[in-house]
Amino acid sequence: MGDGSSLTRLRVRYGETDQMGTFYNARALEWFECGRTDYLRMIGQPYVAMETRGVYLPIIEARLWFRGRARYDDELEISTCACMSGRARVRFDMRITQSASGREVVTGYTEHAFTEAGGRALRPPQWFLEAMGRGESGRSENAIG
């Protein structure tokens, strides 16, 4: 990921593993959420503040590629970057790797529409576009778990 990415660290919790001893695949979307949340904080637009301003980002598309395993207590890194996708969408690209080895665990993206609380589509607010522009040159590290 480029300079405008956020980096989130987390450890695989026991409850996130399955009978095969690796993470349950649905957890990847939850980890993507951790990355998105940290990215939005990095650009100065925490999601809770966006909701207060009446702007929501529901997921309209998600794509994941499962590349490797992650087991209980493995430390992972989530690199997240974002770009505008069309006139009223934002796309978050994520790459989850093993912290120790750098081996990929999951890669993918989520795409989100801009809506108001009732679900009506909105154009991206200028303040969000400006924050995205600032985010292209910043980088942040956050730890979870």
N, C-alpha and C positions, 0 to 999 in steps of 0.2 A: 504494500500500500504506500501511497505517496506521503509527502510531508503533511498533508491536510487530514491525516487519519488520527483517530483516537486509538489508544491501546488499553484494553481492559484485561486484568488478570483475575482468574478464578480457579478454584479447586473443585474437582468433581466430587460431589457429595454422595454418600452411600445410597441414599434414596433415588439418585439419578441413574443408578446402574440396573441392569436387567439380569436374568438368570444366567446369561453367558458371561457375566462379569465385566461387561463394557457398558458405556452409557446408552440409555434408552434413546432411540433416534428422535423422538419428539422433543427431547430436551434441547436439541440444537436450536429450535425456534425460540425457546426461552433464553438461551445464551445470546442469540442474535438480538433479542430485546435489550439485554444488558449492554451490548455494544452500541445499539442505537441511542439508548438513553444517555450513555456517556458521551457519545458524539454530540448530541444536542446540547448537553451541558457545556462541552468544550467550546461550541460556537456561541455560547451565551444565551441559548434559547431552551432552558430546561422544559421538558414536556409539560410539567404541571403549570408553568407560566404560560405556555401556549394555550392550554385549555382555559386558563383564566381569561385569556384574550379572545376566547371563542373559536379557536382553531384546533382542529383534530386531524390526526393522520392515520386513518384506518388502513390496514394492509389490504391491497387489492391483488397482489401477486407475490408468491414466494417460490424460490427455486433453491434447492440444496443438492450438493454433491457430497456424498459420504466418502471420505478418502482414507480414513484410518480409524484406529481405536483410541478410546480414552477410558481409563479404569478409575476406580475409586481412589481418591486423593491425588490423582495426577493434576499438576498445575498446567492450566491452559492460558493462552493469550488470544484475545479477540481483537483483530485489527478491523477497524470500521472506517469507511470513507463514504461520502455521499455526493450526489450530483442531481441536478434537476433533470427530470425525464419527461419531456413534453412540456406543455404549458402549465399544467396544474398537478404535476406528480413529482415526487422526490424518490430517488432510489438509493438504498443503503447497501453497499457491497461489504461482505464480511468474509474474513478468513480466520478460522480457528486452528491454532497449531499447539503442539506440545511445547511448553516453555523450555524444557531441557534440551530437546533434540531439534526443534523447529519443524518436525514432521507434521504435515497437514492432517487434521481430523475432519473438518467440514469446511467447505467453501460455499458461497451462495450469495443471494441478495433477497431483499424484500423491497417491494415498490408500494408506495403509499399515495393516496389521493388526499387533497386538502378539502376538508369539509367543515361545516358548522355542526353544532351539537345534534341537530336533527338529521344529519346525513346529507344535506344539500351541498353540492360541490361548490368550492370557492376557488378563486385565483389565489396563488401564493401571495401573502402579504409582503409588501416592500421590505419591512423590517426583517422578515425571514430570509428573503433573497440577499439582503445586505449581510446578514449573519453568515449565510452560506459562503459568501465571497470572502469574509474574514477567516472562515474555517479552512479555506484552501491553503492558508499559509501557517496554520497552527498545528500543534500536536499535544496530546495529553495522555497521561497514564493514570489508570484507575485500578484499584483492586477490589474484588468482590469475593466474599466467602472466606 
